[in-house]
């Protein structure tokens, strides 16, 4: 192996896939070709597909098939349906997808019940078309656009509903391009994304003009075994501090809150750690989103097949069944547990992070 290739592979960020599949349609977009160039520079195997169908010759062993899919990033063209945005309560007005899928290995991943087929991450080459569709949605949402409490955020667009855009940013460049786009968009708008990764260096010098809010998705270090393939929580918090010092609005996404034994001590330490990192930052604009652990029968079955040795409790003990407006069932913590969690977090955040705004509890 040439020395330059060895150095590139040594610099490959944590969690980045090992191969990139470039579809025929993606090769018709400059952004797609740029992804392939960055992937090659990082030492990924780049495969040009003859067509637009993304397939892998996966082994019959489901565990090996899962690993190979997770190690694959496909560059495709977002279909027209992706240009018709969907609301994404309670986070933001609208969901904007730069990609789908995530290379991390979280034992509670809600994408397990949302995305079909092998867990290949797909990044979209037609970013220009995605961004061009956004102005039609100005002022039309129901979460911030028409909210007395959050109206100052403008029309909000969530970029991390179906992916962790920072995880794959070294290859895609999509997040930086979107931040720059919002920075130059002279309207009351805000891009939002949350991440379990910490490589924010390329984002620091961007002219964001306060129109992008990064949130660190965090859980106590004691629960790191549930978040394999991600950056350590201390690194995520340090990255959030760097982003805040660069003038970005920031946030904490504490999710999923897991009511395991010792949760009060674990989450108390986490909030204290965040407070220490963010202390003394001038003009800090900080939000907190609190999301308790929940699952449905479909995601439970998928996750147990992916992580058969996981100690994450999905036994149903201490749970209650909640129905969505579409009639689907999910298992949430019972009323007493939810009440205890909510009281604790509101008090702890109020004491440790008094400048923070809690956006929602769910």
C-alpha positions in Angstrom: 0.0 0.0 0.0 1.4 3.4 -0.9 2.4 5.5 2.1 -0.1 8.3 1.2 -2.9 5.8 1.1 -1.9 4.4 4.5 -1.9 7.9 6.0 -5.3 8.7 4.6 -6.8 5.5 6.0 -5.1 6.2 9.4 -6.9 9.6 9.4 -10.3 8.1 8.6 -12.7 9.5 11.2 -14.5 7.1 13.6 -17.7 5.6 12.2 -17.0 6.4 8.5 -18.0 3.6 6.1 -15.4 1.6 4.3 -16.9 1.6 0.8 -18.8 4.1 -1.3 -21.2 3.0 -4.1 -21.7 5.7 -6.7 -24.9 5.4 -8.8 -25.1 6.3 -12.4 -27.5 9.2 -11.7 -25.3 10.5 -8.9 -22.4 10.8 -11.4 -24.5 13.4 -13.2 -24.2 15.8 -10.2 -21.0 17.7 -9.3 -21.8 17.2 -5.6 -21.9 13.4 -6.2 -18.6 13.3 -8.0 -17.0 15.4 -5.2 -18.2 12.8 -2.6 -16.5 10.1 -4.6 -13.3 12.1 -4.7 -13.3 12.8 -1.0 -14.0 9.1 -0.3 -11.1 8.0 -2.4 -8.8 10.5 -0.6 -9.9 9.0 2.7 -9.0 5.5 1.5 -12.6 4.2 1.0 -13.2 1.7 -1.8 -15.2 3.6 -4.5 -17.4 1.5 -6.7 -19.2 3.0 -9.7 -22.5 1.2 -10.2 -23.8 0.6 -13.8 -27.3 1.7 -12.8 -29.2 3.4 -10.0 -30.2 0.3 -8.0 -28.2 0.0 -4.8 -27.5 -3.6 -3.9 -24.8 -5.6 -2.1 -23.9 -9.2 -2.6 -24.6 -9.8 1.1 -23.6 -13.1 2.9 -26.4 -15.3 4.2 -25.2 -14.8 7.8 -27.4 -11.9 9.0 -24.8 -10.5 11.3 -22.2 -10.4 8.6 -24.7 -8.9 6.2 -25.6 -6.2 8.7 -21.9 -5.3 9.2 -21.3 -5.0 5.5 -24.3 -2.9 5.0 -23.3 -0.6 7.9 -19.9 -0.2 6.3 -21.4 1.0 3.0 -22.3 4.6 1.9 -24.2 4.9 -1.3 -24.4 8.1 -3.2 -27.8 8.4 -4.9 -30.2 11.0 -6.2 -33.0 12.0 -3.8 -36.4 11.1 -5.5 -39.0 13.8 -6.0 -40.8 12.7 -2.8 -37.8 14.0 -0.8 -38.3 17.4 -2.2 -41.8 17.5 -0.7 -40.9 18.2 2.9 -42.7 16.6 5.8 -43.4 18.1 9.2 -41.2 16.9 12.1 -42.8 17.7 15.4 -41.7 18.5 18.1 -38.2 19.4 16.8 -38.8 21.7 13.8 -41.2 22.8 11.2 -39.9 20.7 8.4 -37.6 17.7 7.8 -34.9 18.2 5.1 -33.0 15.0 4.3 -29.4 15.3 3.1 -29.0 11.5 3.6 -30.7 8.5 5.1 -29.1 6.0 7.5 -26.2 6.1 9.9 -22.9 4.2 10.3 -23.1 4.1 14.1 -24.3 1.0 16.0 -26.7 2.3 18.6 -28.6 -0.5 20.4 -31.7 1.7 20.6 -31.6 3.2 17.1 -35.1 4.3 16.1 -34.1 4.1 12.4 -34.3 0.3 12.8 -38.0 0.5 12.6 -38.2 3.3 10.1 -35.9 2.4 7.1 -36.4 -0.8 5.1 -33.8 -3.2 3.8 -30.1 -3.5 4.7 -28.9 -0.5 6.8 -26.9 1.1 4.0 -26.4 4.8 4.4 -27.5 6.8 1.4 -26.3 10.4 0.7 -27.9 12.5 -1.9 -26.0 14.0 -4.8 -28.7 16.5 -5.9 -28.1 18.8 -2.9 -28.8 21.8 -5.1 -32.3 20.6 -5.9 -33.0 19.8 -2.2 -31.9 23.3 -1.2 -33.9 25.0 -4.0 -37.1 23.4 -2.7 -36.9 25.0 0.7 -38.1 28.6 0.1 -41.6 27.3 -0.7 -41.9 26.4 3.0 -41.1 29.7 4.5 -43.5 30.6 7.3 -45.7 27.6 6.8 -44.7 25.3 9.6 -46.5 24.7 12.9 -43.6 24.1 15.4 -41.7 27.4 15.2 -43.2 29.5 12.4 -46.5 30.0 14.3 -45.3 29.5 17.8 -45.3 32.4 20.3 -42.6 30.7 22.3 -40.2 29.7 19.4 -41.2 32.2 16.7 -37.8 33.9 17.0 -36.2 30.8 15.5 -38.0 31.4 12.2 -38.9 28.6 9.9 -36.9 25.6 11.1 -35.5 22.7 9.0 -34.3 19.5 10.8 -31.4 17.8 8.9 -30.9 14.8 11.3 -34.2 13.0 11.4 -33.0 10.0 9.3 -29.3 10.4 9.6 -26.4 11.9 11.5 -25.0 14.3 9.0 -21.8 15.0 10.9 -20.9 11.3 10.9 -20.6 11.2 7.1 -19.6 14.8 6.5 -15.9 14.0 5.8 -17.2 12.3 2.6 -20.4 14.2 1.8 -19.6 17.8 2.5 -23.4 18.3 2.5 -23.6 19.7 6.0 -21.1 22.4 5.4 -22.7 23.3 2.1 -26.1 23.5 3.7 -24.9 25.6 6.6 -23.3 28.0 4.2 -26.6 28.1 2.2 -28.5 29.0 5.3 -25.9 31.6 6.3 -26.4 33.4 3.1 -30.2 33.0 3.1 -31.4 36.4 4.4 -34.7 35.2 5.9 -36.0 34.2 9.3 -34.8 30.5 9.0 -32.8 28.0 11.0 -31.1 24.8 10.1 -31.0 22.2 12.9 -29.0 19.1 13.3 -27.9 16.8 16.1 -25.0 14.5 16.2 -23.1 11.8 18.2 -19.9 12.8 16.5 -17.3 15.5 17.2 -15.4 16.4 14.0 -16.6 20.0 13.8 -13.4 21.6 12.7 -14.5 22.3 9.1 -17.7 23.9 10.3 -16.1 26.5 12.6 -15.0 29.1 10.0 -18.3 29.0 8.0 -20.3 32.1 7.7 -23.3 30.7 9.4 -24.7 34.0 10.7 -26.5 32.2 13.5 -28.9 30.4 11.2 -27.7 26.9 12.2 -28.2 25.2 15.6 -26.0 22.2 16.3 -27.1 19.9 19.2 -24.9 17.2 20.7 -26.8 14.0 21.2 -25.6 12.8 24.6 -26.1 10.1 27.2 -24.0 9.3 30.3 -20.7 7.6 29.7 -22.0 4.6 31.6 -24.3 3.9 28.7 -21.6 4.1 26.0 -22.0 0.3 25.4 -25.4 1.2 23.8 -23.7 3.7 21.4 -21.0 1.7 19.6 -19.2 3.4 16.7 -19.8 6.9 18.0 -17.5 9.5 19.5 -17.2 9.5 23.3 -19.6 11.9 25.0 -16.7 14.0 26.4 -15.6 14.6 22.8 -19.1 15.5 21.7 -19.5 18.0 24.5 -16.1 19.5 23.7 -17.1 19.9 20.1 -20.3 21.6 21.2 -18.2 24.1 23.2 -16.1 24.8 20.1 -19.2 25.4 18.0 -20.7 27.7 20.6 -17.5 29.7 20.8 -17.7 30.1 17.0 -21.1 31.9 17.5 -23.4 29.0 16.6 -26.6 28.5 18.6 -26.3 25.1 20.3 -28.2 22.5 22.1 -28.2 19.3 24.0 -30.3 16.4 22.8 -30.5 14.1 25.8 -31.7 11.0 24.2 -32.8 8.4 24.7 -33.2 8.9 28.4 -32.8 5.4 29.9 -34.3 4.8 33.3 -31.8 2.1 34.3 -30.5 1.6 37.8 -28.5 4.7 39.0 -30.0 6.9 36.3 -30.2 10.0 38.7 -26.5 9.9 39.4 -25.6 9.2 35.8 -27.7 12.0 34.3 -26.8 14.4 37.1 -23.1 13.9 36.2 -23.8 14.3 32.5 -25.6 17.6 33.0 -22.9 18.9 35.3 -20.3 17.9 32.7 -22.2 19.8 30.0 -22.4 22.9 32.3 -18.7 22.8 32.9 -17.9 22.7 29.1 -20.3 25.5 28.3 -19.5 27.8 31.3 -18.3 31.3 30.4 -19.2 31.3 26.7 -20.3 34.8 25.8 -23.7 35.1 24.2 -24.5 31.4 24.7 -27.8 30.4 23.0 -28.6 27.0 24.5 -31.6 24.7 24.2 -32.3 21.2 25.6 -34.5 18.5 24.1 -35.5 15.6 26.4 -36.5 12.3 24.7 -37.2 9.2 26.7 -36.5 5.7 25.4 -39.3 4.1 23.6 -39.6 1.3 21.0 -42.3 -0.5 19.0 -42.6 -4.2 18.1 -41.0 -3.8 14.7 -37.9 -1.8 15.9 -37.5 -4.2 18.9 -37.4 -7.2 16.6 -34.8 -5.6 14.3 -32.6 -4.3 17.1 -32.6 -7.7 18.8 -31.5 -9.3 15.6 -28.7 -6.7 15.1 -27.5 -6.7 18.7 -28.4 -10.0 20.3 -26.1 -9.5 23.2 -27.3 -6.0 24.1 -28.3 -5.4 27.8 -30.7 -2.6 26.8 -33.9 -3.4 28.6 -36.8 -3.9 26.2 -38.5 -6.5 28.3 -41.7 -4.5 28.7 -41.2 -4.1 32.5 -42.1 -0.7 33.8 -43.6 0.2 30.4 -47.0 1.4 29.1 -48.4 1.1 25.7 -49.0 4.4 23.8 -50.8 4.6 20.5 -49.8 7.1 17.8 -52.4 9.1 15.9 -52.1 6.5 13.1 -52.9 3.7 15.5 -49.4 2.2 15.8 -48.2 1.0 19.3 -45.0 1.9 21.1 -43.7 1.1 24.5 -42.9 4.1 26.7 -42.1 4.3 30.4 -45.0 4.1 32.8 -46.6 7.2 34.2 -44.7 7.1 37.6 -41.3 6.7 35.9 -42.1 9.4 33.3 -43.1 11.8 36.1 -40.0 11.1 38.1 -37.7 11.6 35.1 -39.4 14.8 34.1 -39.2 16.3 37.6 -35.6 15.4 37.9 -34.5 16.8 34.5 -36.4 20.0 34.9 -34.9 20.6 38.3 -31.3 19.6 37.4 -31.2 21.6 34.2 -32.8 24.6 36.0 -30.0 24.5 38.6 -27.0 23.6 36.4 -27.9 25.2 33.1 -30.2 28.1 34.1 -29.7 29.9 30.7 -31.0 26.9 28.8 -34.5 26.6 27.2 -36.1 23.2 27.4 -37.8 22.9 24.0 -39.9 19.8 24.7 -40.2 16.6 26.8 -41.3 13.4 25.2 
